[in-house]
Amino acid sequence: MESQETYETHEIHETYEAHESAASESVAPDESGPSAGSWDDGLIARRATGNGSPDGLSGVDGLDGAPGAGSDESEAHTPIGGAYGGSLRVRLDALGELVGLSRARLEGSVLAEAGRVLDEASARQRLSSRHTVVAIAGATGSGKSTLFNALAEVPISETGLRRPTTSAPIACVWSDGAAGLLDRLAIPGRLRRKPLAGGDGDEELHGLVLVDLPDHDSAVVRHREQVDRVLALVDAVIWVVDPEKYADAALHERYLRPLAGHAEITFVVLNQIDRLPGDAADQVLDDLRRLLDEDGMALGEHGEPGATVLAVSALTGHGVGELRELLGRFVQERNAAERRLSADVDAAAWRLRSAYVAEGRTGLGERSREQFADRLAWAVGAVAAGEAAERAWRRNAGRACGTPWLRLWRWYESTRMPGGQTPGPPEAVEEELTARQRVEQAVRTVAEEASAGLPAPWAHSVREAAARGAEGLPEALDELAVTASTPSSRPPRPAWWPAAVLAQASMTLLQIYGALWLVGQIIGLLEPGLLPPVLVMLAGIVGGPFVEWACGAAAMGPARRYGQDAERRLREAAAACGRARVLDPISAELMRYREVREQYVTVSRTGG
């Protein structure tokens, strides 16, 4: 199926060659004219500058199957449709962004309908915006072909008792310039007609392209396929029902209910009311409105937008004039194509709702981030590392401020141990340094919290991002744990340590002085007096442990802070590693979801 540009260019090229051939036979080329030394594109240049068209180009649309039939110069080169405006342009742009951002996250089948709407919008934009394509659809025997002929006021579509009477779409065009639209519908030139011979028909219907479709309930599969294909391309639809089949489930379930969102471009005509006695027509019409309301189709009553419902008799002409008048106003508004596309966008947005609308509030809260960091810190052994650093600080303080005799005993004990080192307090060691299972559990937990409430495709993307980021995370945490367990320098000493060491040394000197004094008395070098040297020795003996105890009490605070600093550094390092590998990819996926969610909100907006 060719576009209007391709179709018109092909016919213009052929007509242009014929025109130039005729011109070459009647007029000799003038070498001094514009063609000498410069390129003149002839017809294309004249068409672009609006200087008219050559003879023989009035029928480029080929409405009756032959080029040049029934067209005038002013209508020969109808400009193609302009850009969409208003909210429709914004929504189409948003839909395009939505599809582009979602291709890597959603399956092609989910985005197929949105892609079709974008393609149809682009195709319709390239075609005439001055024409409105209206299809007449109905069941077998509903009289749609009779109504088609009544609107055209000339017998175009075959009618009769033989079924089906309409085997292929037939078009009736009230003005020229619709060739591209008919090409898009794949209606051949032999099935393109005009309402009145030699003219453009009623002014009120100027711009109308009326298409008579095969029966939608035809026994021939090809006929039903043609109906479905054309209904997806036209700007509006006239559904013709009769008093016997107006409640047919096939009509309501297959067409009217799925197209309920297209109510503003839908006409529902109850035909053959001449067969109903008395007020039966009003009763059937009311029941038809009730069924349409149950289908979810808004009815255009009391000035509200919606489907138009009316009763006619195509055979007697009753109501046909009112339908022509309604069609005329509808066509002259020249916004049916945009209204159709807007309804298509609404339908596509509704189908995509489950892929973009989350249940409740989504995202990764601060509490979840903190809990993830805590789990990683516990897995990497940050608490144990802090406790080990605190013990090391206190042990260093004990060595510096302890009594010499206790330090000498510890040295003696260390010489008796293999390796010459004093065994430290036993430390809890896990089977794996970073507790791999705890790391994996932490990643799974944060991924589940981040994906909670998200639509299934985006929840899957979040979990995949977390899983990819978790690869190599245990090994990275292992390196952090090893680095933290081997400090590069000894713990710092506080300013009061020299005073404590001096005090401990004084207590030791008192012990030595008292002992020497006592020995001197024993060997007779000093005057006897047992009490003074004993008191001096006791002062040193008691003072030494007291100084050590006081230093240990004073070291508790700094040791605890030193251990907390070590724990904090390892916790922050583990949190930074987890954030870079897991949380940042999750946040990127959530950011992408928020972007497409914003685009979806724009797409799903209705209105002007």
Secondary structure, 3 states (H helix, E strand, C coil): CCCHHHHHHHHHHHHHHHHHHHHHHHCCCCCCCCCCCCCCCCHHHHHHHCCCCCCCCCCCCCCCCCCCCCCCHHHHCCCCCCCCCHHHHHHHHHHHHHHHHHCCCCCHHHHHHHHHHHHHHHHHHCCCCCCEEEEEEECCCCCHHHHHHHHHCCCCCCCCCCCCCCCCCEEEECCCCCHHHHHHCCCCHHHEECCCCCCCCCHHHCCEEEEECCCCCCCCHHHHHHHHHHHCCCCEEEEEECCCCCCCHHHHHHHHCCCHHHHHHEEEEECCHHHCCCCHHHHHHHHHHHHHHHCCCCECCCCCCCEEEEECECCCCECHHHHHHHHHHHHHHCCHHHHHHHHHHHHHHHHCHHHHCCCCCCCCCHHHHHHHHHHHHHHHCHHHHHHHHHHHHHHHHHHHHCCHHHHHHHHHHHHHCCCCCCCCCCCCCCCCCCCHHHHHHHHHHHHHHHHCCCCHHHHHHHHHHHHHHHCCHHHHHHHHHHHHHCCCCCCCCCCCHHHHHHHHHHHHHHHHHHHHHHHHHHCCCCCCCCHHHHHHHHHHHHHHHHHHHHHHHHHHHHHHHHHHHHHHHHHHHHHHHHHHHHHHHHHHHHHHHHHHHHHHHHHHCCCC
